[in-house]
Amino acid sequence: MASKYNATVYQSENGIVSGTFLAEVNDEGKMLRSNWIQFTKYDGTDVYDLYLRMRFEKSEFTIVRDGGQGYKNKLMGLALPPAYQEAAK
C-alpha cells in the first residue's frame, strides 16, 4: 500500500525549526495524520490538525506539499546507519 503522506511539515518556535515530519494533508491544508504523533483517536480526521496545534500551542507548523521530499532530504543529511540511509532514498 502506498503512503498517503503528501507533505513535509516543519515545526518551529520563535522562528527556529525544531522538528520535521511527514503528514497526510487534505485539500483544505489540514493535517490528518503524521509519522510524528500517532495512534491518537483523531488520526485520519480534521480534528488531528487541531489536536496538534492545541497540544503544541507555542509551535508554528509550516506545511509544504512536496510528497514528503523535504523530510527525505532532511533524513539524507543526517548521520544515520547505512540501513536507514537506504530506506530514506
C-alpha positions in Angstrom: 0.0 0.0 0.0 1.4 3.4 -1.0 1.9 6.0 1.7 -0.7 8.7 2.0 1.8 11.2 3.4 1.8 14.0 0.8 3.6 16.8 2.7 6.6 17.8 4.8 5.8 19.7 7.9 8.3 22.0 9.7 7.6 22.7 13.3 9.1 25.9 14.7 9.1 28.0 17.8 10.2 31.7 17.7 11.3 31.2 14.0 13.6 28.3 14.8 12.8 24.9 13.2 12.6 22.3 15.9 11.1 19.4 14.0 10.4 18.0 10.6 7.9 15.2 9.9 5.7 13.7 7.2 2.0 14.3 7.2 -1.1 13.5 5.2 -2.8 16.8 4.4 -6.2 17.3 2.9 -7.3 19.8 0.3 -8.1 22.4 3.0 -4.5 22.2 4.3 -5.4 20.3 7.5 -3.1 17.6 8.8 -5.0 14.3 9.0 -2.1 12.1 10.3 1.7 12.1 10.6 4.7 10.0 11.3 5.3 12.1 14.4 2.4 11.7 16.7 0.4 8.5 16.0 -2.3 6.4 17.5 -4.5 9.3 18.7 -8.2 8.8 18.5 -8.1 11.7 15.9 -5.8 10.1 13.2 -7.4 10.4 9.8 -9.7 13.3 10.8 -9.6 17.1 10.6 -9.5 17.1 14.4 -6.0 15.7 14.3 -4.7 19.1 13.0 -6.5 20.9 15.8 -5.1 18.4 18.3 -1.5 19.0 17.3 -2.0 22.8 17.2 -3.6 22.9 20.7 -1.1 20.4 22.2 1.9 22.3 20.9 0.3 25.8 21.0 3.7 27.6 21.1 4.7 25.9 17.8 4.1 27.1 14.3 3.6 24.4 11.6 4.6 25.1 8.0 3.1 22.6 5.6 4.8 22.1 2.3 3.0 19.8 -0.2 6.1 18.2 -1.7 5.2 14.5 -1.4 7.5 14.3 1.6 10.6 15.2 -0.3 11.7 17.8 2.3 11.6 15.1 5.0 13.5 12.7 2.9 16.2 15.3 2.2 16.4 16.0 5.9 17.0 12.3 6.6 19.7 12.1 3.9 21.6 14.9 5.7 21.7 13.0 9.0 24.5 10.6 10.0 22.3 7.5 10.1 23.4 3.9 10.0 23.5 2.5 6.4 20.3 0.6 6.6 18.3 3.7 7.5 20.1 5.7 4.7 18.9 3.2 2.1 15.3 3.3 3.5 15.3 7.1 3.2 16.0 7.1 -0.6 
